[in-house]
Amino acid sequence: MSTTEPPNAQPGIADIGVIPLTVRRFTLEELSAITGLTVPSLRNLHRQGKGPLMYRMGKRLYCDEPDLLAWSIKQKAETGKGIGA
């Protein structure tokens, strides 16, 4: 902490050596275009806890790219057939 900050100041991101990461966030419409599933189907999967991890910000649902990838890998492992499955 520098001498110009008040004694109760919280350290900032730069002060504690954390590098902020940028993660791609998809809307339901983008997720629909990527997966080929309809927006209502994605909403139903979310309600049932079966789709990719989604979360609300305000009234909208979002899915982060790593969560979509993890769900896709899980689907492939559970349903894949053929060589390498």
PLY file of the C-alpha trace (Angstrom):
ply
format ascii 1.0
element vertex 85
property float x
property float y
property float z
element edge 84
property int vertex1
property int vertex2
end_header
0.00 0.00 0.00
1.38 3.44 -0.84
1.51 6.29 1.64
-1.11 8.27 -0.32
-3.85 5.67 0.20
-6.05 5.70 3.29
-5.07 3.04 5.86
-8.21 0.95 5.22
-7.88 0.88 1.40
-8.39 -2.49 -0.31
-5.62 -3.70 -2.62
-6.42 -3.40 -6.32
-5.97 -6.14 -8.91
-2.56 -4.80 -9.93
-1.47 -4.64 -6.28
-2.01 -8.36 -5.63
-0.59 -9.63 -8.93
-3.83 -10.98 -10.41
-4.14 -10.88 -14.18
-7.77 -10.39 -15.24
-8.92 -12.99 -17.76
-11.32 -12.38 -20.59
-13.84 -15.15 -21.11
-16.24 -15.15 -24.05
-19.84 -14.95 -22.84
-22.64 -16.22 -25.10
-26.27 -15.13 -25.11
-28.97 -17.74 -25.67
-29.27 -16.63 -29.28
-25.52 -17.11 -29.85
-25.62 -20.43 -28.02
-28.49 -21.51 -30.26
-26.51 -20.64 -33.39
-23.45 -22.54 -32.10
-25.24 -25.69 -30.88
-28.10 -25.89 -33.37
-30.55 -26.14 -30.47
-33.48 -23.73 -30.34
-33.66 -21.02 -27.69
-36.70 -22.71 -26.04
-34.80 -26.03 -25.98
-31.83 -24.35 -24.30
-34.15 -22.76 -21.73
-35.72 -26.17 -21.03
-32.30 -27.80 -20.64
-31.33 -25.03 -18.22
-34.50 -25.53 -16.16
-33.85 -29.28 -16.03
-30.18 -28.80 -15.11
-29.12 -30.79 -18.19
-27.60 -28.20 -20.52
-24.38 -26.24 -20.32
-23.87 -24.17 -17.19
-25.83 -20.95 -17.65
-26.39 -18.04 -15.32
-28.56 -14.96 -15.12
-27.47 -11.37 -15.30
-30.61 -9.35 -14.94
-33.28 -11.05 -17.03
-30.92 -12.68 -19.54
-29.22 -16.08 -19.50
-25.56 -16.39 -20.44
-23.10 -19.24 -20.92
-19.33 -18.82 -20.73
-17.21 -20.46 -23.43
-15.35 -22.83 -21.04
-18.71 -24.07 -19.69
-20.02 -24.69 -23.20
-16.84 -26.58 -24.06
-17.06 -28.69 -20.88
-20.70 -29.59 -21.61
-19.85 -30.42 -25.23
-17.01 -32.73 -24.13
-19.34 -34.41 -21.62
-21.99 -34.94 -24.32
-19.38 -36.43 -26.64
-18.12 -38.80 -23.95
-21.64 -39.95 -23.03
-23.01 -40.38 -26.55
-20.00 -40.87 -28.81
-19.68 -44.06 -30.81
-17.07 -45.38 -33.17
-13.29 -45.39 -33.21
-11.82 -43.33 -30.38
-15.10 -43.12 -28.46
0 1
1 2
2 3
3 4
4 5
5 6
6 7
7 8
8 9
9 10
10 11
11 12
12 13
13 14
14 15
15 16
16 17
17 18
18 19
19 20
20 21
21 22
22 23
23 24
24 25
25 26
26 27
27 28
28 29
29 30
30 31
31 32
32 33
33 34
34 35
35 36
36 37
37 38
38 39
39 40
40 41
41 42
42 43
43 44
44 45
45 46
46 47
47 48
48 49
49 50
50 51
51 52
52 53
53 54
54 55
55 56
56 57
57 58
58 59
59 60
60 61
61 62
62 63
63 64
64 65
65 66
66 67
67 68
68 69
69 70
70 71
71 72
72 73
73 74
74 75
75 76
76 77
77 78
78 79
79 80
80 81
81 82
82 83
83 84
